[in-house]
Amino acid sequence: MAKILVVDDEPGLRLLYSAELEDEGYKVVTAADCKAATDALENEAIDLVVLDIQIKQESGLEMLQKIVKERSGLPVILCSAYNCYKDDFASWLADAYIVKSSNLDELKKEVARLLKK
C-alpha cells in the first residue's frame, strides 16, 4: 500500500484529503507545516507528497526544492488555491500541479498516475 504525505496548513483540507485518499486505498500521513513534513519524510517510507504552496508563513516551493534535492525521484503534486504559481519556474520541479477544488477527481487521477511509474 502506497503511503502519501499531505502537507497543508488547513486542518479541514488535511482531513478531506486523508479521507478521500484512504478511500482510494492509500495510507495517508499529514503535516501542518514544513517542519512536520520534514520529520515525516525522515521517519516514514513516503511514496508521494501532496504539497500546498503557501503553508502559513512558509514556502511550499522551498519545501519542494528541498524534497527534490534530498529525495530525488519522490513524486510531488503541488496543490494550491492559486493558478498563478504555474508560471513560477520553481513549481516546474513538481510532477503535477493542481488547483484546489472541492472535487478531488483530478488529484486522485494524478496520484494514481504518479504511483504507477
C-alpha positions, 0 to 999 in steps of 0.5 A: 500500500502506497503511503502519501504525505499531505502537507497543508496548513488547513486542518479541514483540507488535511482531513478531506484529503486523508479521507478521500485518499484512504478511500482510494486505498492509500495510507495517508500521513499529514503535516501542518507545516514544513517542519512536520513534513520534514520529520515525516519524510525522515521517519516514514517510507513516503511514496508521494507528497501532496504539497500546498504552496503557501503553508502559513508563513512558509514556502511550499516551493522551498519545501519542494526544492528541498524534497527534490534535492534530498529525495530525488525521484519522490513524486510531488503534486503541488496543490494550491488555491492559486493558478498563478504559481504555474508560471513560477519556474520553481513549481516546474520541479513538481510532477503535477500541479493542481488547483484546489477544488472541492472535487478531488477527481483530478488529484486522485487521477494524478496520484494514481498516475504518479504511483504507477511509474 
